[in-house]
Amino acid sequence: MNKKIVSTKKAPGAIGPYNQGNIAGGFLFTSGQLPIHPETGHVPESIGEQTKLVLENLKAIIEEAGCSLEDVVKCTVYLKNFNDFPTMNSIYATYFTNNQPARATVEVTKMAKDALVEIDAIASVK
Protein backbone atom coordinates (compact mmCIF):
# COMPACT_ATOMS: atom_id res chain seq x y z
CA MET A 1 0.00 0.00 0.00
CA ASN A 2 1.32 3.42 -0.94
CA LYS A 3 1.30 6.21 1.60
CA LYS A 4 1.34 9.96 0.94
CA ILE A 5 2.40 12.33 3.70
CA VAL A 6 0.24 15.41 4.28
CA SER A 7 1.85 18.49 5.81
CA THR A 8 0.86 22.15 6.13
CA LYS A 9 2.28 25.20 7.86
CA LYS A 10 -1.32 26.16 8.73
CA ALA A 11 -1.21 23.58 11.55
CA PRO A 12 1.52 23.08 14.15
CA GLY A 13 4.43 20.90 13.12
CA ALA A 14 4.94 17.51 14.68
CA ILE A 15 6.52 17.54 18.14
CA GLY A 16 7.74 13.98 17.73
CA PRO A 17 8.50 11.33 15.11
CA TYR A 18 5.18 11.47 13.23
CA ASN A 19 3.43 13.29 10.39
CA GLN A 20 0.44 15.62 10.55
CA GLY A 21 -1.37 13.19 8.28
CA ASN A 22 -1.06 10.25 5.92
CA ILE A 23 -3.20 9.26 2.97
CA ALA A 24 -3.46 5.50 2.45
CA GLY A 25 -6.13 3.20 1.06
CA GLY A 26 -8.41 6.08 0.06
CA PHE A 27 -8.42 7.63 3.53
CA LEU A 28 -6.63 10.47 5.30
CA PHE A 29 -5.48 9.59 8.81
CA THR A 30 -4.55 12.65 10.88
CA SER A 31 -2.37 12.72 13.92
CA GLY A 32 -4.00 13.99 17.07
CA GLN A 33 -4.11 17.76 16.97
CA LEU A 34 -3.23 19.77 20.04
CA PRO A 35 -4.32 23.36 20.74
CA ILE A 36 -1.02 24.85 19.59
CA HIS A 37 -1.17 28.02 17.51
CA PRO A 38 0.82 27.17 14.34
CA GLU A 39 2.53 30.58 14.12
CA THR A 40 3.19 31.44 17.77
CA GLY A 41 3.28 28.08 19.53
CA HIS A 42 0.87 29.53 22.11
CA VAL A 43 -1.57 27.19 23.90
CA PRO A 44 -4.74 28.95 25.11
CA GLU A 45 -5.99 28.28 28.63
CA SER A 46 -9.73 27.64 28.30
CA ILE A 47 -11.35 24.47 26.97
CA GLY A 48 -13.38 26.58 24.54
CA GLU A 49 -10.37 28.30 23.00
CA GLN A 50 -8.42 25.04 22.95
CA THR A 51 -11.23 23.13 21.23
CA LYS A 52 -11.60 25.79 18.53
CA LEU A 53 -7.85 25.85 17.86
CA VAL A 54 -7.65 22.04 17.73
CA LEU A 55 -10.47 21.96 15.18
CA GLU A 56 -8.88 24.74 13.11
CA ASN A 57 -5.59 22.79 13.06
CA LEU A 58 -7.43 19.61 12.08
CA LYS A 59 -9.35 21.46 9.37
CA ALA A 60 -6.09 22.85 7.91
CA ILE A 61 -4.62 19.35 7.54
CA ILE A 62 -7.83 17.96 6.08
CA GLU A 63 -8.01 20.80 3.55
CA GLU A 64 -4.32 20.37 2.64
CA ALA A 65 -5.23 16.81 1.65
CA GLY A 66 -7.93 18.15 -0.68
CA CYS A 67 -10.78 17.17 1.61
CA SER A 68 -13.29 19.02 3.77
CA LEU A 69 -14.77 18.43 7.20
CA GLU A 70 -17.75 16.81 5.45
CA ASP A 71 -15.38 14.05 4.30
CA VAL A 72 -14.50 13.11 7.89
CA VAL A 73 -15.87 9.68 8.77
CA LYS A 74 -14.44 9.22 12.30
CA CYS A 75 -13.00 11.38 15.08
CA THR A 76 -11.54 10.53 18.43
CA VAL A 77 -11.66 13.22 21.10
CA TYR A 78 -9.37 13.07 24.12
CA LEU A 79 -10.33 15.20 27.12
CA LYS A 80 -8.27 15.79 30.23
CA ASN A 81 -11.49 16.35 32.20
CA PHE A 82 -14.78 14.85 31.04
CA ASN A 83 -16.59 17.72 32.76
CA ASP A 84 -15.39 19.79 29.77
CA PHE A 85 -17.49 17.62 27.43
CA PRO A 86 -20.46 20.04 27.10
CA THR A 87 -18.22 22.97 26.07
CA MET A 88 -16.14 20.86 23.70
CA ASN A 89 -19.26 19.27 22.22
CA SER A 90 -21.00 22.58 21.54
CA ILE A 91 -17.96 23.94 19.68
CA TYR A 92 -17.39 20.64 17.86
CA ALA A 93 -21.01 20.79 16.64
CA THR A 94 -20.32 24.12 14.88
CA TYR A 95 -17.60 22.46 12.76
CA PHE A 96 -19.49 19.28 11.91
CA THR A 97 -22.92 20.63 10.97
CA ASN A 98 -23.87 18.16 8.23
CA ASN A 99 -23.06 14.51 7.73
CA GLN A 100 -21.46 14.22 11.17
CA PRO A 101 -18.71 11.61 11.57
CA ALA A 102 -18.72 8.71 13.99
CA ARG A 103 -16.95 9.73 17.19
CA ALA A 104 -15.46 8.39 20.38
CA THR A 105 -14.66 10.64 23.34
CA VAL A 106 -12.42 9.50 26.17
CA GLU A 107 -10.92 11.04 29.28
CA VAL A 108 -7.15 10.80 29.60
CA THR A 109 -4.80 11.59 32.44
CA LYS A 110 -2.33 13.84 30.65
CA MET A 111 -1.54 15.15 27.17
CA ALA A 112 1.45 16.83 25.58
CA LYS A 113 1.78 20.54 26.34
CA ASP A 114 -0.67 20.01 29.24
CA ALA A 115 -3.50 20.34 26.72
CA LEU A 116 -7.11 19.95 27.80
CA VAL A 117 -8.25 18.46 24.46
CA GLU A 118 -6.82 16.62 21.46
CA ILE A 119 -8.68 15.37 18.40
CA ASP A 120 -7.70 13.08 15.52
CA ALA A 121 -9.70 12.24 12.42
CA ILE A 122 -10.10 9.85 9.52
CA ALA A 123 -11.46 11.32 6.27
CA SER A 124 -12.44 9.79 2.96
CA VAL A 125 -10.21 11.13 0.18
CA LYS A 126 -11.97 12.11 -3.04
C-alpha positions in Angstrom: 0.0 0.0 0.0 1.3 3.4 -0.9 1.3 6.2 1.6 1.3 10.0 0.9 2.4 12.3 3.7 0.2 15.4 4.3 1.9 18.5 5.8 0.9 22.1 6.1 2.3 25.2 7.9 -1.3 26.2 8.7 -1.2 23.6 11.5 1.5 23.1 14.1 4.4 20.9 13.1 4.9 17.5 14.7 6.5 17.5 18.1 7.7 14.0 17.7 8.5 11.3 15.1 5.2 11.5 13.2 3.4 13.3 10.4 0.4 15.6 10.5 -1.4 13.2 8.3 -1.1 10.3 5.9 -3.2 9.3 3.0 -3.5 5.5 2.4 -6.1 3.2 1.1 -8.4 6.1 0.1 -8.4 7.6 3.5 -6.6 10.5 5.3 -5.5 9.6 8.8 -4.6 12.6 10.9 -2.4 12.7 13.9 -4.0 14.0 17.1 -4.1 17.8 17.0 -3.2 19.8 20.0 -4.3 23.4 20.7 -1.0 24.8 19.6 -1.2 28.0 17.5 0.8 27.2 14.3 2.5 30.6 14.1 3.2 31.4 17.8 3.3 28.1 19.5 0.9 29.5 22.1 -1.6 27.2 23.9 -4.7 28.9 25.1 -6.0 28.3 28.6 -9.7 27.6 28.3 -11.3 24.5 27.0 -13.4 26.6 24.5 -10.4 28.3 23.0 -8.4 25.0 22.9 -11.2 23.1 21.2 -11.6 25.8 18.5 -7.8 25.9 17.9 -7.6 22.0 17.7 -10.5 22.0 15.2 -8.9 24.7 13.1 -5.6 22.8 13.1 -7.4 19.6 12.1 -9.3 21.5 9.4 -6.1 22.9 7.9 -4.6 19.3 7.5 -7.8 18.0 6.1 -8.0 20.8 3.5 -4.3 20.4 2.6 -5.2 16.8 1.6 -7.9 18.2 -0.7 -10.8 17.2 1.6 -13.3 19.0 3.8 -14.8 18.4 7.2 -17.8 16.8 5.4 -15.4 14.0 4.3 -14.5 13.1 7.9 -15.9 9.7 8.8 -14.4 9.2 12.3 -13.0 11.4 15.1 -11.5 10.5 18.4 -11.7 13.2 21.1 -9.4 13.1 24.1 -10.3 15.2 27.1 -8.3 15.8 30.2 -11.5 16.3 32.2 -14.8 14.9 31.0 -16.6 17.7 32.8 -15.4 19.8 29.8 -17.5 17.6 27.4 -20.5 20.0 27.1 -18.2 23.0 26.1 -16.1 20.9 23.7 -19.3 19.3 22.2 -21.0 22.6 21.5 -18.0 23.9 19.7 -17.4 20.6 17.9 -21.0 20.8 16.6 -20.3 24.1 14.9 -17.6 22.5 12.8 -19.5 19.3 11.9 -22.9 20.6 11.0 -23.9 18.2 8.2 -23.1 14.5 7.7 -21.5 14.2 11.2 -18.7 11.6 11.6 -18.7 8.7 14.0 -16.9 9.7 17.2 -15.5 8.4 20.4 -14.7 10.6 23.3 -12.4 9.5 26.2 -10.9 11.0 29.3 -7.2 10.8 29.6 -4.8 11.6 32.4 -2.3 13.8 30.7 -1.5 15.2 27.2 1.4 16.8 25.6 1.8 20.5 26.3 -0.7 20.0 29.2 -3.5 20.3 26.7 -7.1 20.0 27.8 -8.2 18.5 24.5 -6.8 16.6 21.5 -8.7 15.4 18.4 -7.7 13.1 15.5 -9.7 12.2 12.4 -10.1 9.9 9.5 -11.5 11.3 6.3 -12.4 9.8 3.0 -10.2 11.1 0.2 -12.0 12.1 -3.0 
